Protein backbone atom coordinates (compact mmCIF):
# COMPACT_ATOMS: atom_id res chain seq x y z
CA UNK A 1 0.00 0.00 0.00
CA UNK A 2 1.34 3.43 -0.97
CA UNK A 3 2.12 5.48 2.17
CA UNK A 4 0.36 8.78 2.73
CA UNK A 5 2.43 11.93 2.85
CA UNK A 6 -0.70 14.13 2.88
CA UNK A 7 -3.68 13.67 5.21
CA UNK A 8 -6.91 15.63 5.56
CA UNK A 9 -8.69 15.85 8.91
CA UNK A 10 -12.27 16.71 7.94
CA UNK A 11 -14.83 17.81 10.57
CA UNK A 12 -18.38 18.29 9.29
CA UNK A 13 -21.16 20.05 11.17
CA UNK A 14 -24.47 18.43 10.30
CA UNK A 15 -28.11 19.30 10.70
CA UNK A 16 -29.49 17.87 13.96
CA UNK A 17 -30.43 14.22 13.77
CA UNK A 18 -28.85 13.53 10.36
CA UNK A 19 -25.50 11.98 11.31
CA UNK A 20 -26.73 8.40 11.00
CA UNK A 21 -28.13 9.24 7.56
CA UNK A 22 -24.78 10.60 6.37
CA UNK A 23 -22.85 7.65 7.83
CA UNK A 24 -25.13 5.18 6.07
CA UNK A 25 -24.78 7.00 2.74
CA UNK A 26 -21.02 7.40 3.14
CA UNK A 27 -20.40 3.74 3.93
CA UNK A 28 -22.84 2.36 1.37
CA UNK A 29 -22.10 4.56 -1.63
CA UNK A 30 -19.01 6.75 -1.15
CA UNK A 31 -16.32 4.67 0.52
CA UNK A 32 -15.12 2.29 -2.22
CA UNK A 33 -15.54 4.84 -5.06
CA UNK A 34 -13.12 7.17 -3.28
CA UNK A 35 -10.62 4.34 -2.90
CA UNK A 36 -10.93 3.52 -6.60
CA UNK A 37 -10.23 7.18 -7.41
CA UNK A 38 -6.94 7.02 -5.49
CA UNK A 39 -8.13 8.36 -2.11
CA UNK A 40 -7.27 6.37 1.01
CA UNK A 41 -10.18 6.65 3.41
CA UNK A 42 -8.31 6.22 6.69
CA UNK A 43 -11.19 6.33 9.13
CA UNK A 44 -14.60 7.86 9.79
CA UNK A 45 -16.08 8.63 13.19
CA UNK A 46 -18.85 9.97 15.36
CA UNK A 47 -17.75 12.82 17.64
CA UNK A 48 -19.08 11.64 21.00
CA UNK A 49 -19.15 15.14 22.51
CA UNK A 50 -20.90 16.75 19.52
CA UNK A 51 -23.80 14.72 18.12
CA UNK A 52 -23.98 16.98 15.07
CA UNK A 53 -20.34 16.26 14.07
CA UNK A 54 -19.00 13.70 11.57
CA UNK A 55 -15.20 13.44 11.50
CA UNK A 56 -13.01 11.59 9.04
CA UNK A 57 -9.45 11.24 7.80
CA UNK A 58 -8.35 10.57 4.25
CA UNK A 59 -4.89 10.36 2.77
CA UNK A 60 -2.94 10.74 -0.45
CA UNK A 61 0.52 9.75 -1.66
CA UNK A 62 1.46 13.42 -2.23
CA UNK A 63 -0.07 16.74 -3.30
CA UNK A 64 -0.19 16.00 -7.07
CA UNK A 65 -1.85 12.65 -6.30
CA UNK A 66 -4.35 14.48 -4.08
CA UNK A 67 -5.31 16.89 -6.85
CA UNK A 68 -5.75 14.07 -9.37
CA UNK A 69 -7.74 11.86 -7.01
CA UNK A 70 -10.07 14.64 -5.88
CA UNK A 71 -10.73 15.67 -9.47
CA UNK A 72 -11.46 12.08 -10.42
CA UNK A 73 -13.95 11.56 -7.61
CA UNK A 74 -15.70 14.95 -7.42
CA UNK A 75 -16.04 15.26 -11.18
CA UNK A 76 -17.20 11.67 -11.56
CA UNK A 77 -20.61 9.98 -11.72
CA UNK A 78 -20.74 8.64 -8.14
CA UNK A 79 -20.45 12.06 -6.50
CA UNK A 80 -22.88 13.57 -9.01
CA UNK A 81 -25.40 10.88 -8.09
CA UNK A 82 -25.10 11.34 -4.32
CA UNK A 83 -23.87 14.88 -3.69
CA UNK A 84 -27.31 16.41 -3.17
CA UNK A 85 -28.23 13.81 -0.56
CA UNK A 86 -24.86 14.17 1.19
CA UNK A 87 -24.87 17.97 1.13
CA UNK A 88 -28.44 18.05 2.47
CA UNK A 89 -27.17 16.62 5.78
CA UNK A 90 -24.48 19.30 6.20
CA UNK A 91 -24.40 22.77 7.71
CA UNK A 92 -20.65 23.17 7.12
CA UNK A 93 -17.98 21.00 5.50
CA UNK A 94 -15.09 23.51 5.34
CA UNK A 95 -13.44 22.71 8.71
CA UNK A 96 -10.54 20.85 7.12
CA UNK A 97 -6.91 20.59 8.25
CA UNK A 98 -4.34 19.69 5.61
CA UNK A 99 -1.62 17.69 7.38
CA UNK A 100 1.47 15.60 6.84
CA UNK A 101 2.33 12.58 8.99
CA UNK A 102 5.50 12.96 11.04
CA UNK A 103 5.41 9.81 13.18
CA UNK A 104 5.31 7.32 11.58
CA UNK A 105 7.08 9.18 8.77
CA UNK A 106 5.16 8.96 5.52
CA UNK A 107 2.50 6.75 6.95
CA UNK A 108 -0.72 6.63 8.92
CA UNK A 109 -2.25 3.76 10.90
CA UNK A 110 -4.81 1.56 9.24
CA UNK A 111 -6.61 -1.21 11.07
CA UNK A 112 -9.10 -3.68 9.72
CA UNK A 113 -12.30 -4.69 11.43
CA UNK A 114 -16.01 -4.03 11.46
CA UNK A 115 -18.06 -2.90 14.43
CA UNK A 116 -20.96 -5.19 15.21
CA UNK A 117 -24.36 -3.47 14.93
CA UNK A 118 -25.22 -1.80 18.21
CA UNK A 119 -21.82 -2.55 19.72
CA UNK A 120 -19.64 0.00 21.42
CA UNK A 121 -16.06 0.28 20.20
CA UNK A 122 -12.78 1.76 21.29
CA UNK A 123 -12.10 5.45 21.39
CA UNK A 124 -9.89 7.47 19.08
CA UNK A 125 -8.62 10.58 20.83
CA UNK A 126 -7.51 13.46 18.62
CA UNK A 127 -5.60 16.34 20.19
CA UNK A 128 -5.16 19.47 18.05
CA UNK A 129 -2.38 21.78 19.24
CA UNK A 130 -2.22 25.28 17.72
CA UNK A 131 1.47 26.11 17.45
CA UNK A 132 2.61 29.58 18.52
CA UNK A 133 4.64 31.46 15.88
CA UNK A 134 8.20 30.18 15.88
CA UNK A 135 7.59 27.63 18.65
CA UNK A 136 9.60 24.41 18.55
CA UNK A 137 6.65 22.18 19.35
CA UNK A 138 7.01 18.93 17.44
CA UNK A 139 10.13 17.47 19.14
CA UNK A 140 8.56 18.15 22.53
CA UNK A 141 5.48 16.21 21.46
CA UNK A 142 7.13 13.22 19.84
CA UNK A 143 9.98 12.79 22.32
CA UNK A 144 8.49 13.77 25.68
CA UNK A 145 4.70 13.87 25.44
CA UNK A 146 4.29 10.48 23.74
CA UNK A 147 5.80 8.43 26.64
CA UNK A 148 3.58 10.19 29.17
CA UNK A 149 0.42 9.66 27.12
CA UNK A 150 1.26 5.99 26.65
CA UNK A 151 2.07 5.53 30.35
CA UNK A 152 -1.46 6.81 30.98
CA UNK A 153 -2.91 4.10 28.72
CA UNK A 154 -3.25 5.78 25.32
CA UNK A 155 -1.59 4.12 22.33
CA UNK A 156 -0.21 6.94 20.19
CA UNK A 157 -0.91 6.03 16.56
CA UNK A 158 0.40 9.11 14.77
CA UNK A 159 1.68 12.65 15.06
CA UNK A 160 0.91 15.00 12.19
CA UNK A 161 1.59 18.67 11.48
CA UNK A 162 0.28 21.27 9.05
CA UNK A 163 1.13 20.68 5.41
CA UNK A 164 2.34 24.00 4.02
CA UNK A 165 1.70 23.31 0.34
CA UNK A 166 -0.91 25.48 -1.34
CA UNK A 167 -4.34 23.90 -1.61
CA UNK A 168 -4.39 23.18 -5.34
CA UNK A 169 -7.97 21.88 -5.32
CA UNK A 170 -9.71 25.09 -4.16
CA UNK A 171 -13.16 23.67 -4.84
CA UNK A 172 -12.67 22.01 -1.42
CA UNK A 173 -11.42 24.65 1.05
CA UNK A 174 -8.95 23.94 3.85
CA UNK A 175 -7.95 26.03 6.86
CA UNK A 176 -4.90 27.58 5.24
CA UNK A 177 -4.20 29.86 8.22
CA UNK A 178 -3.87 26.92 10.61
CA UNK A 179 -0.51 25.88 12.07
CA UNK A 180 -1.15 22.78 14.13
CA UNK A 181 0.36 19.62 15.50
CA UNK A 182 -2.13 16.75 15.80
CA UNK A 183 -1.89 13.64 17.95
CA UNK A 184 -4.04 10.58 17.18
CA UNK A 185 -4.22 7.97 19.92
CA UNK A 186 -6.37 4.93 20.70
CA UNK A 187 -7.98 3.65 23.88
CA UNK A 188 -9.87 0.44 24.47
CA UNK A 189 -13.20 1.87 25.60
CA UNK A 190 -14.92 4.64 27.55
CA UNK A 191 -13.51 3.43 30.86
CA UNK A 192 -9.97 3.44 29.44
CA UNK A 193 -10.51 7.02 28.31
CA UNK A 194 -11.71 8.06 31.78
CA UNK A 195 -8.73 6.32 33.36
CA UNK A 196 -6.35 7.98 30.89
CA UNK A 197 -7.49 11.46 31.90
CA UNK A 198 -7.35 10.54 35.60
CA UNK A 199 -3.80 9.21 35.29
CA UNK A 200 -2.65 12.32 33.44
CA UNK A 201 -4.20 14.56 36.10
CA UNK A 202 -2.29 12.63 38.78
CA UNK A 203 1.07 12.53 36.96
CA UNK A 204 3.46 15.23 38.25
CA UNK A 205 5.45 15.11 35.01
CA UNK A 206 2.33 16.08 33.10
CA UNK A 207 0.78 18.54 35.54
CA UNK A 208 3.90 20.36 36.71
CA UNK A 209 6.19 20.14 33.70
CA UNK A 210 4.85 19.04 30.33
CA UNK A 211 1.38 20.61 30.31
CA UNK A 212 2.74 24.10 31.24
CA UNK A 213 5.57 23.69 28.73
CA UNK A 214 3.10 22.77 26.02
CA UNK A 215 0.85 25.73 26.85
CA UNK A 216 3.82 28.09 26.57
CA UNK A 217 4.30 26.99 22.96
CA UNK A 218 0.66 27.22 21.87
CA UNK A 219 -1.23 30.10 20.31
CA UNK A 220 -4.62 28.88 21.57
CA UNK A 221 -6.11 26.31 23.90
CA UNK A 222 -5.71 22.71 22.74
CA UNK A 223 -8.71 21.09 21.09
CA UNK A 224 -9.73 17.53 21.85
CA UNK A 225 -12.01 15.21 19.92
CA UNK A 226 -13.30 11.96 21.41
CA UNK A 227 -14.29 9.77 18.49
CA UNK A 228 -15.98 6.41 17.97
CA UNK A 229 -15.50 4.54 14.73
CA UNK A 230 -18.48 4.02 12.46
CA UNK A 231 -19.20 0.39 11.44
CA UNK A 232 -16.93 0.33 8.35
CA UNK A 233 -14.16 2.62 9.55
CA UNK A 234 -10.70 1.22 8.68
CA UNK A 235 -9.20 2.92 11.74
CA UNK A 236 -10.71 1.85 15.05
C-alpha positions in Angstrom: 0.0 0.0 0.0 1.3 3.4 -1.0 2.1 5.5 2.2 0.4 8.8 2.7 2.4 11.9 2.9 -0.7 14.1 2.9 -3.7 13.7 5.2 -6.9 15.6 5.6 -8.7 15.8 8.9 -12.3 16.7 7.9 -14.8 17.8 10.6 -18.4 18.3 9.3 -21.2 20.1 11.2 -24.5 18.4 10.3 -28.1 19.3 10.7 -29.5 17.9 14.0 -30.4 14.2 13.8 -28.9 13.5 10.4 -25.5 12.0 11.3 -26.7 8.4 11.0 -28.1 9.2 7.6 -24.8 10.6 6.4 -22.8 7.7 7.8 -25.1 5.2 6.1 -24.8 7.0 2.7 -21.0 7.4 3.1 -20.4 3.7 3.9 -22.8 2.4 1.4 -22.1 4.6 -1.6 -19.0 6.8 -1.2 -16.3 4.7 0.5 -15.1 2.3 -2.2 -15.5 4.8 -5.1 -13.1 7.2 -3.3 -10.6 4.3 -2.9 -10.9 3.5 -6.6 -10.2 7.2 -7.4 -6.9 7.0 -5.5 -8.1 8.4 -2.1 -7.3 6.4 1.0 -10.2 6.7 3.4 -8.3 6.2 6.7 -11.2 6.3 9.1 -14.6 7.9 9.8 -16.1 8.6 13.2 -18.9 10.0 15.4 -17.8 12.8 17.6 -19.1 11.6 21.0 -19.1 15.1 22.5 -20.9 16.7 19.5 -23.8 14.7 18.1 -24.0 17.0 15.1 -20.3 16.3 14.1 -19.0 13.7 11.6 -15.2 13.4 11.5 -13.0 11.6 9.0 -9.4 11.2 7.8 -8.3 10.6 4.3 -4.9 10.4 2.8 -2.9 10.7 -0.4 0.5 9.8 -1.7 1.5 13.4 -2.2 -0.1 16.7 -3.3 -0.2 16.0 -7.1 -1.9 12.7 -6.3 -4.4 14.5 -4.1 -5.3 16.9 -6.8 -5.7 14.1 -9.4 -7.7 11.9 -7.0 -10.1 14.6 -5.9 -10.7 15.7 -9.5 -11.5 12.1 -10.4 -13.9 11.6 -7.6 -15.7 14.9 -7.4 -16.0 15.3 -11.2 -17.2 11.7 -11.6 -20.6 10.0 -11.7 -20.7 8.6 -8.1 -20.5 12.1 -6.5 -22.9 13.6 -9.0 -25.4 10.9 -8.1 -25.1 11.3 -4.3 -23.9 14.9 -3.7 -27.3 16.4 -3.2 -28.2 13.8 -0.6 -24.9 14.2 1.2 -24.9 18.0 1.1 -28.4 18.0 2.5 -27.2 16.6 5.8 -24.5 19.3 6.2 -24.4 22.8 7.7 -20.7 23.2 7.1 -18.0 21.0 5.5 -15.1 23.5 5.3 -13.4 22.7 8.7 -10.5 20.8 7.1 -6.9 20.6 8.2 -4.3 19.7 5.6 -1.6 17.7 7.4 1.5 15.6 6.8 2.3 12.6 9.0 5.5 13.0 11.0 5.4 9.8 13.2 5.3 7.3 11.6 7.1 9.2 8.8 5.2 9.0 5.5 2.5 6.8 7.0 -0.7 6.6 8.9 -2.2 3.8 10.9 -4.8 1.6 9.2 -6.6 -1.2 11.1 -9.1 -3.7 9.7 -12.3 -4.7 11.4 -16.0 -4.0 11.5 -18.1 -2.9 14.4 -21.0 -5.2 15.2 -24.4 -3.5 14.9 -25.2 -1.8 18.2 -21.8 -2.5 19.7 -19.6 0.0 21.4 -16.1 0.3 20.2 -12.8 1.8 21.3 -12.1 5.5 21.4 -9.9 7.5 19.1 -8.6 10.6 20.8 -7.5 13.5 18.6 -5.6 16.3 20.2 -5.2 19.5 18.0 -2.4 21.8 19.2 -2.2 25.3 17.7 1.5 26.1 17.5 2.6 29.6 18.5 4.6 31.5 15.9 8.2 30.2 15.9 7.6 27.6 18.6 9.6 24.4 18.6 6.7 22.2 19.3 7.0 18.9 17.4 10.1 17.5 19.1 8.6 18.1 22.5 5.5 16.2 21.5 7.1 13.2 19.8 10.0 12.8 22.3 8.5 13.8 25.7 4.7 13.9 25.4 4.3 10.5 23.7 5.8 8.4 26.6 3.6 10.2 29.2 0.4 9.7 27.1 1.3 6.0 26.6 2.1 5.5 30.3 -1.5 6.8 31.0 -2.9 4.1 28.7 -3.2 5.8 25.3 -1.6 4.1 22.3 -0.2 6.9 20.2 -0.9 6.0 16.6 0.4 9.1 14.8 1.7 12.6 15.1 0.9 15.0 12.2 1.6 18.7 11.5 0.3 21.3 9.1 1.1 20.7 5.4 2.3 24.0 4.0 1.7 23.3 0.3 -0.9 25.5 -1.3 -4.3 23.9 -1.6 -4.4 23.2 -5.3 -8.0 21.9 -5.3 -9.7 25.1 -4.2 -13.2 23.7 -4.8 -12.7 22.0 -1.4 -11.4 24.7 1.1 -9.0 23.9 3.9 -8.0 26.0 6.9 -4.9 27.6 5.2 -4.2 29.9 8.2 -3.9 26.9 10.6 -0.5 25.9 12.1 -1.2 22.8 14.1 0.4 19.6 15.5 -2.1 16.8 15.8 -1.9 13.6 17.9 -4.0 10.6 17.2 -4.2 8.0 19.9 -6.4 4.9 20.7 -8.0 3.7 23.9 -9.9 0.4 24.5 -13.2 1.9 25.6 -14.9 4.6 27.5 -13.5 3.4 30.9 -10.0 3.4 29.4 -10.5 7.0 28.3 -11.7 8.1 31.8 -8.7 6.3 33.4 -6.3 8.0 30.9 -7.5 11.5 31.9 -7.3 10.5 35.6 -3.8 9.2 35.3 -2.7 12.3 33.4 -4.2 14.6 36.1 -2.3 12.6 38.8 1.1 12.5 37.0 3.5 15.2 38.2 5.5 15.1 35.0 2.3 16.1 33.1 0.8 18.5 35.5 3.9 20.4 36.7 6.2 20.1 33.7 4.9 19.0 30.3 1.4 20.6 30.3 2.7 24.1 31.2 5.6 23.7 28.7 3.1 22.8 26.0 0.8 25.7 26.9 3.8 28.1 26.6 4.3 27.0 23.0 0.7 27.2 21.9 -1.2 30.1 20.3 -4.6 28.9 21.6 -6.1 26.3 23.9 -5.7 22.7 22.7 -8.7 21.1 21.1 -9.7 17.5 21.8 -12.0 15.2 19.9 -13.3 12.0 21.4 -14.3 9.8 18.5 -16.0 6.4 18.0 -15.5 4.5 14.7 -18.5 4.0 12.5 -19.2 0.4 11.4 -16.9 0.3 8.4 -14.2 2.6 9.6 -10.7 1.2 8.7 -9.2 2.9 11.7 -10.7 1.8 15.0 
